[in-house]
Amino acid sequence: MEEKAKAEQKKIGMTETWLKKHRLLYNGATRHPLIISIRDGTINTASFKTWLAQDYLFVRAFVPFVASVLIKAWKESDCSGDMEVILGGMASLEDEISWFKTEANKWGISLSDVVPQQANKNYCGLLESLMSPDAEYTVAITAFWAIETVYQESFAHCIEEGSKTPPELKETCVRWGNEAFGKYCQSLQNIANRCLQKASDEELKKAEVMLLSVLEHEVEFWNMSRGNV
Ligand SMILES: Cc1ncc(CO)c(N)n1
């Protein structure tokens, strides 16, 4: 690409450019058949319960990942305000874990008996690789932003006007689909864009590959619930 065009793209924001470029995969992650079935009210209970149980395990692994991103932010000399955003995200995970426990109870799921499925193990493995001190902040924050944004976009779709989401699933959708969570995702996106703007070509490539990897893992994660259809 021409240098000037490259510079222009950076001004818009690298993440926006990438989402346009990889729109098909992004839609695959945010408009998955499971999400569509929640939105149109055709979802079956078993699928939802599988997702809930598996996501509880994922979120438990997500906490140390976010902690590792926090450490990376602190080590960056010019992390203007990043720490507050990441710390806020971490703090809300405490409430999220409690919510999973209450919700699992409602659906008669015993969380201590949940066994992680392969797709979940693979995704947690990706998180673990990013926890390494060798993993760059830029790459980790890009992953962090993408992980949260897929859930925000997915669940927001289930509470848009015209959606027929069953009332017993509304709370789940609001948890990630609400505006405050959207603002938080926007803050993560701003951090990612700022990091990507200063990144070397090699780092940029790594971050883009990471984005694709996150999107693929998200699709596989939703797919786990299909075993029940
Ligand atoms: C699989 C998955 N992706 C993203 C999120 C958002 O935190 C989540 N809870 N689970």
The ligand as an SDF file (V2000), in Angstrom:
LIG
                    3D

 10 10  0  0  0  0  0  0  0  0999 V2000
  -16.4570  -16.4900   24.9110 C   0  0  0  0  0  0  0  0  0  0  0  0
  -16.6040  -15.1300   25.4830 C   0  0  0  0  0  0  0  0  0  0  0  0
  -16.2070  -14.0820   24.7660 N   0  0  0  0  0  0  0  0  0  0  0  0
  -16.3310  -12.8260   25.2460 C   0  0  0  0  0  0  0  0  0  0  0  0
  -16.8460  -12.6160   26.5080 C   0  0  0  0  0  0  0  0  0  0  0  0
  -17.0000  -11.2000   27.0130 C   0  0  0  0  0  0  0  0  0  0  0  0
  -16.4270  -11.0210   28.2360 O   0  0  0  0  0  0  0  0  0  0  0  0
  -17.2490  -13.7450   27.2320 C   0  0  0  0  0  0  0  0  0  0  0  0
  -17.7910  -13.6140   28.4700 N   0  0  0  0  0  0  0  0  0  0  0  0
  -17.1170  -14.9810   26.7040 N   0  0  0  0  0  0  0  0  0  0  0  0
  1  2  1  0
  2  3  1  0
  2 10  2  0
  3  4  2  0
  4  5  1  0
  5  6  1  0
  5  8  2  0
  6  7  1  0
  8  9  1  0
  8 10  1  0
M  END
$$$$
